[in-house]
Amino acid sequence: MSQDPSQLHPDTVAAQALGWVDERTRAVTPPLHVSTTYLRDPDNQYRSGRVYARADNPAFDQAEAVLAALEAGEQALLFASGMAAATAVFQALKPGDHVLAPKVMYWSLRNWLMNFATEWGLQVELIDMTSPAAVQAALRPGRTKLVWVETPANPLWSVTDIAATAQAAHAAGALLAVDSTVATPLITQPLLLGADVVMHAATKYLNGHSDVIAGALVVRQGFAASDYWQRVRKVRAQLGGTLGSFEAWLLTRGLRTLHLRVRAASASAQRIAEHFNGHPRVAEVLYPGLPGFAGHAVARAQMRGGFGGMLSIRVKPGPNAGPQGGEAAAIAVAAHTQIWKRATSLGGTESLIEHRASVEGAGTPAPPDLLRLSTGIEHVDDLIADLEQALQAAHRSPGA
Ligand SMILES: Cc1ncc(COP(=O)(O)O)c(C=O)c1O
């Protein structure tokens, strides 16, 4: 693309994957590079900059460039999964470093932080990241090296003010990293709000078709040469959480429709949230796009063009309910949906429904009556009708 991507709409950047053309063949979609190794020059140098594909691979170039452009960052790195990307952020720190992370966050990363990372010497403190006072009180100037934010955060969709948290973290000498998987760069650009690193489970909206596990980090302008980011690069190259070539190629293809998918999912999620808010069989709808939601004001300030495709509903117990009525009712609703697929994950074209406490187990912040909904790009009327019939059917189930 001859134009500066920062002057273009994200739709144009995504749809053309930055407009790259293969110079040798004039192909408008990228070739698939599968080589694991690269030739040395006759004088024993490696001027191509590539040696071995564990560290880097031309198959990554296009997806990384598109992601860096969409996030207005300096450089992006693809990883073998969202977890590989997220853990690289922490593995680049040193034993004894203090980090802050939210109590409400993607459960598998919270689990890794509290067990593995802690055993390796990181001092991890979980706090209420939505409260600026709690962040301020927990920061230890000079000792806190990183603050991790997820916004909106699984599975309650709690919203954290990125700009305010960046300011507080930086004042204490800490970096700010944001898991922006749910918002996507179409809705929020954390680096422009002051974050140093943004992370994506590219498995979700970025790829968007539930057929690739991938992760990505993007670093802010002026920070790619930092010691910290060089350590992140080494974590990928040396620990080997490197994405496969075919997955990188599929990810580039998925990114071309990111803007259409995210807008469709967000618009439908807003309609679904409004429809079930106050519904007689629903105790609560959790969605940043609802004016009554706790984080709505912050969400309005830092999210644009919608509030994302993720929401949760809490199901009321039915007339035949036992002591675990809400939980049984929620599980029965998930069992009765036909269009909403009963599976974990999010951000694909198909809508998914999940009883979150069953996945997260002990210590989950998810109430037992909570269903997590990943809105896909089907017709919203079909999605609402399917949930309606499932709520009615669950209502008649014994114990629910
Ligand atoms: C918000 C968030 N972050 C990180 C991850 C981890 O990504 P992956 O499953 O690709 O490792 C997930 C996965 O569900 C997620 O939802």
The ligand as an SDF file (V2000), in Angstrom:
LIG
                    3D

 16 16  0  0  0  0  0  0  0  0999 V2000
   -9.2540  -12.7760   26.7900 C   0  0  0  0  0  0  0  0  0  0  0  0
   -8.3920  -13.9480   26.4590 C   0  0  0  0  0  0  0  0  0  0  0  0
   -7.0560  -13.8360   26.5720 N   0  0  0  0  0  0  0  0  0  0  0  0
   -6.2460  -14.8710   26.2760 C   0  0  0  0  0  0  0  0  0  0  0  0
   -6.7430  -16.1010   25.8590 C   0  0  0  0  0  0  0  0  0  0  0  0
   -5.8020  -17.2190   25.5410 C   0  0  0  0  0  0  0  0  0  0  0  0
   -5.7540  -17.4520   24.1480 O   0  0  0  0  0  0  0  0  0  0  0  0
   -5.4210  -18.8850   23.5110 P   0  0  0  0  0  0  0  0  0  0  0  0
   -6.5690  -19.7810   23.8260 O   0  0  0  0  0  0  0  0  0  0  0  0
   -5.2230  -18.5920   22.0570 O   0  0  0  0  0  0  0  0  0  0  0  0
   -4.1590  -19.3600   24.1590 O   0  0  0  0  0  0  0  0  0  0  0  0
   -8.1130  -16.2540   25.7350 C   0  0  0  0  0  0  0  0  0  0  0  0
   -8.6740  -17.5710   25.3400 C   0  0  0  0  0  0  0  0  0  0  0  0
   -9.8350  -17.8650   25.5390 O   0  0  0  0  0  0  0  0  0  0  0  0
   -8.9560  -15.1590   26.0410 C   0  0  0  0  0  0  0  0  0  0  0  0
  -10.3090  -15.2670   25.9410 O   0  0  0  0  0  0  0  0  0  0  0  0
  1  2  1  0
  2  3  1  0
  2 15  2  0
  3  4  2  0
  4  5  1  0
  5  6  1  0
  5 12  2  0
  6  7  1  0
  7  8  1  0
  8  9  2  0
  8 10  1  0
  8 11  1  0
 12 13  1  0
 12 15  1  0
 13 14  2  0
 15 16  1  0
M  END
$$$$
